[in-house]
């Protein structure tokens, strides 16, 4: 996901406008002639402060919008989807530094999460949680197993989409995993023409010793404080199988709602708007 440092910019604008508002409220207006007009630069700046403060608080502690730029989460999320992410699902964190101060819950298997990419924390990624701390995740021959239990897959109609100038047609399944809240179902897409993974793309990531890789897959045990994530578009996703575990401190929140879709300059998908994210 694209990552301009908007939270920092918003924080600085809120800080600057707040400082000007406070300076005027506690000092400048007392010296000003009551009949004199408020200087334009103070009037405009102070007017923006409450708006910026509300937006900053909502984005930091309630919900933050993100846009989906790639096909790695198809068919659940499509290119151009604008989503909302619940910022307090996994703990209340201090803005900007993302330090958790109040724990409120932990990611569960099947959650769709936004997180800071472990190899480049300035970038935001979105994937589905497959393994939680203590889980052993195995993926061989397109079959995913958690703690030696294969996840049930039900075959659905083929899934097709346009990728650039290429038309992709993939096998589609409904996969079922178990979480603390019970069974979780979600769609996945599989390209039987592609290998389960590309061994030459696997990075020497932290805690790499917790994984074993094979020609047709891998087996990893998730360390405490980490999560294993994968894309629903299984054969078109760069995810944990290549760059490893997601630390808890990298989590941004849980994706829960599609509020808009704009695929390109001529494409607005009404049927995507208003969907909950499974």
KOLLO-23144 format. One line per field, with one value per residue (C-alpha): x, y, z; residue in three letters. Coordinates in nm, 3 decimals, padded with zeros to 5 digits, always signed. Example, Ala and Ser with C-alpha at 12.3 -4.5 7.8 and 13.67 -1.06 7.14 Angstrom:
2
xx	(+01.230, +01.367)
yy	(-00.450, -00.106)
zz	(+00.780, +00.714)
rest	(ALA, SER)
***
This chain:
278
xx	(+00.000, +00.122, +00.278, +00.311, +00.384, +00.043, +00.004, +00.322, +00.214, -00.130, +00.029, +00.257, -00.029, -00.242, +00.047, +00.116, -00.247, -00.306, -00.010, -00.138, -00.490, -00.353, -00.128, -00.424, -00.669, -00.440, -00.230, -00.288, -00.663, -00.614, -00.390, -00.611, -00.869, -01.208, -01.341, -01.046, -01.091, -00.902, -00.598, -00.671, -00.377, -00.487, -00.855, -00.790, -00.528, -00.731, -01.042, -00.861, -00.730, -01.046, -01.104, -00.748, -00.762, -01.078, -00.938, -00.609, -00.787, -01.019, -00.734, -00.510, -00.751, -01.072, -01.047, -00.801, -00.863, -00.635, -00.642, -00.570, -00.305, -00.244, -00.416, -00.256, -00.579, -00.817, -01.094, -01.151, -01.010, -00.972, -00.746, -00.903, -01.093, -01.085, -01.108, -01.141, -00.910, -01.012, -00.727, -00.819, -00.878, -00.529, -00.445, -00.447, -00.117, +00.049, +00.027, +00.334, +00.558, +00.294, +00.379, +00.102, -00.018, -00.346, -00.387, -00.739, -00.704, -00.490, -00.517, -00.704, -00.663, -00.858, -00.831, -00.737, -00.474, -00.279, +00.079, +00.410, +00.615, +00.894, +01.159, +01.059, +00.844, +00.762, +00.536, +00.196, +00.091, -00.238, -00.267, -00.467, -00.348, -00.281, -00.079, -00.075, +00.200, +00.268, +00.106, +00.287, +00.198, +00.259, +00.188, +00.258, +00.108, -00.136, -00.274, -00.249, -00.232, -00.233, -00.091, -00.097, -00.468, -00.540, -00.773, -01.093, -01.130, -01.455, -01.428, -01.622, -01.663, -01.344, -01.237, -01.131, -00.994, -00.793, -00.433, -00.290, -00.341, -00.357, -00.673, -00.627, -00.851, -00.786, -00.938, -01.144, -01.206, -01.368, -01.111, -01.211, -00.990, -01.056, -01.016, -01.109, -01.441, -01.510, -01.489, -01.387, -01.458, -01.297, -01.229, -00.890, -00.766, -00.515, -00.318, -00.246, +00.007, +00.240, +00.458, +00.361, +00.647, +00.970, +01.262, +01.499, +01.276, +01.296, +01.483, +01.706, +01.446, +01.463, +01.366, +01.432, +01.547, +01.181, +01.109, +01.197, +01.162, +01.106, +01.075, +00.695, +00.636, +00.740, +00.677, +00.714, +00.644, +00.528, +00.733, +00.574, +00.495, +00.479, +00.221, +00.228, +00.033, -00.051, -00.246, -00.579, -00.449, -00.210, +00.010, +00.023, +00.127, +00.460, +00.394, +00.534, +00.657, +00.913, +00.992, +00.893, +00.694, +00.509, +00.602, +00.314, +00.454, +00.413, +00.036, -00.172, -00.520, -00.793, -00.955, -01.332, -01.517, -01.503, -01.636, -01.540, -01.390, -01.212, -01.019, -00.888, -00.986, -01.288, -01.389, -01.613, -01.749, -02.075, -02.109, -01.794, -01.917, -02.057, -01.915, -01.783, -01.443, -01.458)
yy	(+00.000, +00.348, +00.526, +00.904, +01.005, +01.168, +01.105, +01.303, +01.585, +01.594, +01.595, +01.888, +02.089, +02.023, +02.125, +02.448, +02.559, +02.464, +02.672, +02.974, +02.925, +02.903, +03.208, +03.412, +03.281, +03.331, +03.629, +03.821, +03.883, +04.038, +04.303, +04.360, +04.638, +04.466, +04.650, +04.560, +04.271, +03.949, +03.934, +03.716, +03.482, +03.414, +03.381, +03.120, +02.927, +02.911, +02.806, +02.504, +02.385, +02.211, +02.043, +01.914, +01.803, +01.598, +01.438, +01.359, +01.202, +00.992, +00.867, +00.793, +00.620, +00.522, +00.445, +00.523, +00.505, +00.315, +00.245, -00.098, -00.063, -00.427, -00.760, -00.958, -00.975, -01.064, -01.174, -01.020, -00.679, -00.535, -00.267, +00.071, -00.032, +00.232, +00.064, +00.159, +00.013, -00.017, +00.144, +00.011, -00.357, -00.461, -00.190, +00.186, +00.321, +00.660, +00.848, +00.867, +00.640, +00.361, +00.256, +00.045, +00.196, +00.010, -00.352, -00.420, -00.750, -00.965, -01.056, -01.380, -01.628, -01.499, -01.126, -00.892, -00.658, -00.350, -00.338, -00.171, -00.383, -00.548, -00.486, -00.120, +00.017, +00.331, +00.118, -00.018, -00.369, -00.553, -00.933, -01.198, -01.343, -01.715, -01.801, -01.653, -01.698, -02.066, -02.190, -02.416, -02.310, -02.547, -02.484, -02.759, -02.823, -02.531, -02.684, -02.481, -02.653, -02.504, -02.719, -03.021, -02.972, -02.902, -02.607, -02.714, -02.571, -02.567, -02.519, -02.227, -02.086, -01.966, -01.610, -01.377, -01.025, -00.790, -00.740, -00.458, -00.581, -00.947, -01.138, -01.373, -01.672, -01.853, -02.133, -01.995, -02.164, -02.082, -02.157, -02.213, -02.152, -02.163, -01.861, -01.774, -01.649, -01.977, -02.080, -01.809, -01.842, -01.631, -01.660, -01.741, -01.759, -02.018, -02.035, -02.404, -02.312, -02.145, -02.311, -02.299, -02.053, -01.935, -02.037, -01.785, -01.499, -01.594, -01.333, -01.417, -01.262, -01.239, -01.567, -01.751, -02.050, -02.109, -02.210, -02.499, -02.458, -02.732, -02.746, -02.749, -02.536, -02.448, -02.518, -02.240, -02.205, -01.854, -01.700, -01.515, -01.155, -01.227, -01.320, -01.508, -01.341, -01.432, -01.281, -01.430, -01.425, -01.699, -01.716, -01.342, -01.220, -01.130, -01.219, -01.391, -01.690, -01.456, -01.190, -01.354, -01.274, -00.952, -00.815, -00.706, -00.352, -00.323, -00.370, -00.069, -00.218, -00.449, -00.384, -00.402, -00.200, -00.095, +00.260, +00.352, +00.208, +00.381, +00.135, +00.388, +00.724, +00.573, +00.300, +00.335, +00.006, +00.074, -00.293, -00.273, +00.009, -00.075, -00.428, -00.562, -00.729, -01.098)
zz	(+00.000, -00.083, +00.211, +00.219, +00.579, +00.607, +00.985, +01.055, +00.824, +00.988, +01.335, +01.247, +01.096, +01.405, +01.631, +01.441, +01.412, +01.776, +01.889, +01.694, +01.835, +02.192, +02.138, +02.021, +02.285, +02.585, +02.479, +02.154, +02.185, +02.529, +02.372, +02.070, +02.053, +02.104, +01.798, +01.579, +01.331, +01.394, +01.166, +00.865, +00.920, +01.279, +01.185, +00.913, +01.107, +01.429, +01.233, +01.090, +01.427, +01.562, +01.226, +01.208, +01.572, +01.512, +01.195, +01.370, +01.669, +01.449, +01.229, +01.524, +01.760, +01.575, +01.203, +00.926, +00.549, +00.311, -00.061, -00.213, -00.488, -00.587, -00.658, -00.374, -00.172, -00.454, -00.451, -00.105, -00.195, -00.544, -00.686, -00.615, -00.302, -00.030, +00.308, +00.672, +00.934, +01.299, +01.494, +01.839, +01.756, +01.867, +02.118, +02.155, +02.028, +02.053, +01.722, +01.500, +01.712, +01.714, +02.071, +02.228, +02.555, +02.614, +02.495, +02.366, +02.180, +01.955, +01.587, +01.521, +01.240, +00.942, +01.028, +00.745, +00.888, +00.783, +00.907, +00.848, +00.606, +00.811, +00.544, +00.500, +00.786, +00.587, +00.367, +00.467, +00.361, +00.393, +00.425, +00.608, +00.938, +00.887, +01.197, +01.548, +01.809, +01.875, +01.553, +01.311, +00.957, +00.668, +00.301, +00.048, -00.292, -00.250, +00.072, +00.392, +00.732, +01.081, +01.362, +01.128, +01.050, +00.679, +00.632, +00.451, +00.101, -00.094, -00.473, -00.616, -00.966, -01.135, -01.059, -01.341, -01.345, -01.565, -01.454, -01.665, -02.021, -01.916, -01.828, -01.531, -01.461, -01.133, -00.932, -00.644, -00.309, +00.022, +00.289, +00.653, +00.953, +01.327, +01.555, +01.910, +01.772, +01.590, +01.225, +00.975, +00.603, +00.332, -00.043, -00.192, -00.552, -00.671, -00.996, -01.057, -01.325, -01.075, -00.808, -00.442, -00.383, -00.543, -00.322, -00.482, -00.358, +00.010, +00.218, +00.518, +00.749, +01.134, +01.308, +00.983, +01.192, +01.285, +00.925, +00.697, +00.322, +00.067, -00.310, -00.284, +00.026, +00.380, +00.748, +01.008, +01.379, +01.468, +01.753, +02.044, +01.952, +01.577, +01.313, +00.983, +00.703, +00.343, +00.056, -00.052, -00.410, -00.307, -00.616, -00.676, -00.332, -00.176, +00.187, +00.498, +00.300, +00.138, +00.400, +00.726, +01.038, +01.120, +01.467, +01.687, +01.701, +01.322, +01.331, +01.225, +01.266, +01.138, +00.799, +00.831, +00.564, +00.196, +00.172, -00.184, -00.501, -00.783, -00.998, -01.250, -01.400, -01.577, -01.334, -01.029, -00.895, -00.711, -00.618, -00.402, -00.179, +00.163, +00.191, +00.518, +00.486, +00.575)
rest	(UNK, UNK, UNK, UNK, UNK, UNK, UNK, UNK, UNK, UNK, UNK, UNK, UNK, UNK, UNK, UNK, UNK, UNK, UNK, UNK, UNK, UNK, UNK, UNK, UNK, UNK, UNK, UNK, UNK, UNK, UNK, UNK, UNK, UNK, UNK, UNK, UNK, UNK, UNK, UNK, UNK, UNK, UNK, UNK, UNK, UNK, UNK, UNK, UNK, UNK, UNK, UNK, UNK, UNK, UNK, UNK, UNK, UNK, UNK, UNK, UNK, UNK, UNK, UNK, UNK, UNK, UNK, UNK, UNK, UNK, UNK, UNK, UNK, UNK, UNK, UNK, UNK, UNK, UNK, UNK, UNK, UNK, UNK, UNK, UNK, UNK, UNK, UNK, UNK, UNK, UNK, UNK, UNK, UNK, UNK, UNK, UNK, UNK, UNK, UNK, UNK, UNK, UNK, UNK, UNK, UNK, UNK, UNK, UNK, UNK, UNK, UNK, UNK, UNK, UNK, UNK, UNK, UNK, UNK, UNK, UNK, UNK, UNK, UNK, UNK, UNK, UNK, UNK, UNK, UNK, UNK, UNK, UNK, UNK, UNK, UNK, UNK, UNK, UNK, UNK, UNK, UNK, UNK, UNK, UNK, UNK, UNK, UNK, UNK, UNK, UNK, UNK, UNK, UNK, UNK, UNK, UNK, UNK, UNK, UNK, UNK, UNK, UNK, UNK, UNK, UNK, UNK, UNK, UNK, UNK, UNK, UNK, UNK, UNK, UNK, UNK, UNK, UNK, UNK, UNK, UNK, UNK, UNK, UNK, UNK, UNK, UNK, UNK, UNK, UNK, UNK, UNK, UNK, UNK, UNK, UNK, UNK, UNK, UNK, UNK, UNK, UNK, UNK, UNK, UNK, UNK, UNK, UNK, UNK, UNK, UNK, UNK, UNK, UNK, UNK, UNK, UNK, UNK, UNK, UNK, UNK, UNK, UNK, UNK, UNK, UNK, UNK, UNK, UNK, UNK, UNK, UNK, UNK, UNK, UNK, UNK, UNK, UNK, UNK, UNK, UNK, UNK, UNK, UNK, UNK, UNK, UNK, UNK, UNK, UNK, UNK, UNK, UNK, UNK, UNK, UNK, UNK, UNK, UNK, UNK, UNK, UNK, UNK, UNK, UNK, UNK, UNK, UNK, UNK, UNK, UNK, UNK, UNK, UNK, UNK, UNK, UNK, UNK)
***
